[in-house]
Amino acid sequence: MGVAAIDRRDVRDNLGDDPGRRAPLVLGKHDNATITDKVCRIVEMPKPPKAWYVAFGIALTVTGVLGAMLAYLISTGVGVWGLNKPIAWGFDITNFVFWVGIGHAGTLISAILYLFRQNWRTGINRFAEAMTIFAVICAGMFPGIHTGRAWLDYWLFPLPNQMAMWPNFRSPLLWDVFAVSTYMTVSICFWYMGMIPDLATIRDRTTSKLKGAIYGIFALGWRGSNRHWHRYERAYLLLAAIATPLVLSVHSVVSFDFATSMMPGWHATIFPPYFVAGAIFGGFAMVLVLAVPCRQWFGLKDLITPRHLENMCKILLATGMMVGYAYAIEFFISWYSGNPAEGFVFINRAFGPYAWAYWTMVFCNVATPQVFWSRRARQNPWIIFGVAICVNVGMWFERFVIIVTSLHRDFLPSSWNMYFPTWVEVTTLVGSFGLFFTLFLLFLRFLPMVAMAEVKAVLQKQHHEAR
Amino acid sequence: MAGDRKLWGLVAEFRSADDLIRGAAAVREAGYTRWDAHAPFPVHGLDDAMGIKSTILPWLVLGAGLTGCSLGFLMQWWMNAVDYRFVIGGKPFNSLPTDIPVMFEVTVLFAALTAFSAMIILNGLPRLAHPLLRNARFRRATDDAFFISIEASDPRFDVAETEQLLRASGGTLVEWVEA
């Protein structure tokens, strides 16, 4: 029984498409103990590899630059940015939507793929969820600082205050506050809850008293009890069921910020699904950017298999085409509506002063993922990595194009203007990547990056089927 | 048993998840109530073998979700239509369509926090120590080993008889656990 009975072919790769055989999700000769060992070893190394120190040093420095930029901005005012009339939103909101979008893949993988019983999620869900949380932290920062007087941000929340005023719930900007903060809270719950059994594993393996105490506190006294597992699984299923509409709602609400306004180019009913598809697209691209090097460096190729990468490439291809379809429909509707302001905005998008940004977006988001029609491309980590980077660039430009090209050509030609970011805005964007990677590198070092308990459950099923 | 520490119970190791299910069925049939099975992952079929009753957790989550939804509505109605009324864009003070996104988010927030905390509280967690966690071999319960533990406080517990049952139902290496 067990591993020995699995087809020899499956031990090396799991890319077969025979519908009669379920492709194994764990490659190599693994049992529960070797999986624990493989994942825990990364956390238990007395010293991380040199490359980790180098990466962490760079990321931390860039985060420091971000801190300096925030200090400069808050102490001086938003005048240090290139915003003007009528372009009141520039890099700040572009970065916000970009990061929130990236934050969608994690919960999508954990919740939606869980409900659809897509077991291949187990290899990648943990670090995709971590990525979600760090991306939402980066995202949340931008609306917080773009308000100008960041020390008054508590006005955004329905807190009793000295002015006896309440926020305006009839504004989508306030819905956004609720959507993003709920999403952040629920994502952390989901991530942490999934990690409790794995933290207990680390607690039980460590020989250090201090580590045992710290991991022990966060493992909450978990001891693999089946009475606990019963409630745990029920709670996890419910969290997934609750988080699924939440994921879809968050980027829909973000799109309401635009869609409920009367700006040509924003006032469109296609925005919610279009934004959600774009978020999944960009999020999966970021998962690939992180997964391709991580599985290589940390020896996790048996758990994050070529099939995992291939599945994600297929999702990129599908969501990339949804995004491409949305671009096309926007153009069609701008013509079909007969609204001259609407028609002008779209012609201007493609051929006006920001045409370079528009075509960068189309090239990165619509053209490059098409290479994934080829099986060879879906299996080549270099191509996957390259396309994923391209998609991230493209998705950033998508938000830039939506925000800036609509704003810079208002209804009144007398108020038309151009927007150029200042060095502060560019450095803040770069700095947000520093923050993201700093948090992610800390996660890789101190927390189990693969959901061991879930992989073991999948492995158990695999062994049963191989019998 | 060393010293005069009290006996907490017995713990037996099982070779595989399938053995664990068979063992659990046997312990249940013998009429024990204060016992548990331990595995590094949720074992399919073990709930039935142990006769675990469905948890009330989903109902708590439903209740919390409905509470959140109502509170979300009441908050917006009270803040914008009662306590601090102001006209903006000619919109009605209380406008249900614009209340829906926030009602939804608050529903989700309450339901999710309840699912998370109810799981922990109903499981009797968090706890910093447990007699089982002091057993060196039991540490593998979160790695690759399967165990059944029977508490000494169980009315049917009898050291010799219980140990015999654990061995007969497929358990290996039965150990005493001190309280």
Chai-1 contact restraints between the chains, C-beta under 6 A:
chainA,res_idxA,chainB,res_idxB,connection_type,confidence,min_distance_angstrom,max_distance_angstrom,comment,restraint_id
A,N32,B,P40,contact,1.0,0.0,6.0,A-B,restraint_1
A,N32,B,D144,contact,1.0,0.0,6.0,A-B,restraint_2
A,A33,B,D144,contact,1.0,0.0,6.0,A-B,restraint_3
A,T36,B,D143,contact,1.0,0.0,6.0,A-B,restraint_4
A,M165,B,Y84,contact,1.0,0.0,6.0,A-B,restraint_5
A,W166,B,M79,contact,1.0,0.0,6.0,A-B,restraint_6
A,W166,B,Y84,contact,1.0,0.0,6.0,A-B,restraint_7
A,F169,B,Q76,contact,1.0,0.0,6.0,A-B,restraint_8
A,F169,B,N80,contact,1.0,0.0,6.0,A-B,restraint_9
A,F169,B,V102,contact,1.0,0.0,6.0,A-B,restraint_10
A,R170,B,K91,contact,1.0,0.0,6.0,A-B,restraint_11
A,R170,B,T98,contact,1.0,0.0,6.0,A-B,restraint_12
A,W175,B,P101,contact,1.0,0.0,6.0,A-B,restraint_13
A,W175,B,V102,contact,1.0,0.0,6.0,A-B,restraint_14
A,F178,B,V102,contact,1.0,0.0,6.0,A-B,restraint_15
A,F178,B,E105,contact,1.0,0.0,6.0,A-B,restraint_16
A,A179,B,E105,contact,1.0,0.0,6.0,A-B,restraint_17
A,T182,B,E105,contact,1.0,0.0,6.0,A-B,restraint_18
A,T182,B,V108,contact,1.0,0.0,6.0,A-B,restraint_19
A,T182,B,L109,contact,1.0,0.0,6.0,A-B,restraint_20
A,V186,B,A112,contact,1.0,0.0,6.0,A-B,restraint_21
A,C189,B,A112,contact,1.0,0.0,6.0,A-B,restraint_22
A,C189,B,F116,contact,1.0,0.0,6.0,A-B,restraint_23
A,M193,B,F116,contact,1.0,0.0,6.0,A-B,restraint_24
A,A200,B,T142,contact,1.0,0.0,6.0,A-B,restraint_25
A,T201,B,T142,contact,1.0,0.0,6.0,A-B,restraint_26
A,D204,B,R139,contact,1.0,0.0,6.0,A-B,restraint_27
A,D204,B,T142,contact,1.0,0.0,6.0,A-B,restraint_28
A,L220,B,L125,contact,1.0,0.0,6.0,A-B,restraint_29
A,L220,B,P126,contact,1.0,0.0,6.0,A-B,restraint_30
A,G221,B,L125,contact,1.0,0.0,6.0,A-B,restraint_31
A,G221,B,P126,contact,1.0,0.0,6.0,A-B,restraint_32
A,G221,B,R127,contact,1.0,0.0,6.0,A-B,restraint_33
A,G221,B,H130,contact,1.0,0.0,6.0,A-B,restraint_34
A,R223,B,L132,contact,1.0,0.0,6.0,A-B,restraint_35
A,G224,B,H38,contact,1.0,0.0,6.0,A-B,restraint_36
A,G224,B,A39,contact,1.0,0.0,6.0,A-B,restraint_37
A,G224,B,P40,contact,1.0,0.0,6.0,A-B,restraint_38
A,G224,B,A141,contact,1.0,0.0,6.0,A-B,restraint_39
A,G224,B,T142,contact,1.0,0.0,6.0,A-B,restraint_40
A,S225,B,D36,contact,1.0,0.0,6.0,A-B,restraint_41
A,S225,B,H38,contact,1.0,0.0,6.0,A-B,restraint_42
A,N226,B,A37,contact,1.0,0.0,6.0,A-B,restraint_43
A,N226,B,L46,contact,1.0,0.0,6.0,A-B,restraint_44
A,R227,B,D36,contact,1.0,0.0,6.0,A-B,restraint_45
A,H228,B,N123,contact,1.0,0.0,6.0,A-B,restraint_46
A,W229,B,P42,contact,1.0,0.0,6.0,A-B,restraint_47
A,H230,B,D47,contact,1.0,0.0,6.0,A-B,restraint_48
A,H230,B,I52,contact,1.0,0.0,6.0,A-B,restraint_49
A,R231,B,T55,contact,1.0,0.0,6.0,A-B,restraint_50
A,R231,B,L57,contact,1.0,0.0,6.0,A-B,restraint_51
A,R231,B,M119,contact,1.0,0.0,6.0,A-B,restraint_52
A,R231,B,L122,contact,1.0,0.0,6.0,A-B,restraint_53
A,R231,B,N123,contact,1.0,0.0,6.0,A-B,restraint_54
A,Y232,B,M119,contact,1.0,0.0,6.0,A-B,restraint_55
A,E233,B,P42,contact,1.0,0.0,6.0,A-B,restraint_56
A,R234,B,T55,contact,1.0,0.0,6.0,A-B,restraint_57
A,R234,B,L57,contact,1.0,0.0,6.0,A-B,restraint_58
A,A235,B,L57,contact,1.0,0.0,6.0,A-B,restraint_59
A,A235,B,A115,contact,1.0,0.0,6.0,A-B,restraint_60
A,A235,B,M119,contact,1.0,0.0,6.0,A-B,restraint_61
A,L238,B,V61,contact,1.0,0.0,6.0,A-B,restraint_62
A,L238,B,A115,contact,1.0,0.0,6.0,A-B,restraint_63
A,L239,B,A112,contact,1.0,0.0,6.0,A-B,restraint_64
A,L239,B,A115,contact,1.0,0.0,6.0,A-B,restraint_65
A,I242,B,V108,contact,1.0,0.0,6.0,A-B,restraint_66
A,I242,B,A111,contact,1.0,0.0,6.0,A-B,restraint_67
A,I242,B,A112,contact,1.0,0.0,6.0,A-B,restraint_68
A,L246,B,V108,contact,1.0,0.0,6.0,A-B,restraint_69
A,V253,B,P101,contact,1.0,0.0,6.0,A-B,restraint_70
A,A453,B,F41,contact,1.0,0.0,6.0,A-B,restraint_71
A,K456,B,P40,contact,1.0,0.0,6.0,A-B,restraint_72
A,K456,B,F41,contact,1.0,0.0,6.0,A-B,restraint_73
A,A457,B,F41,contact,1.0,0.0,6.0,A-B,restraint_74
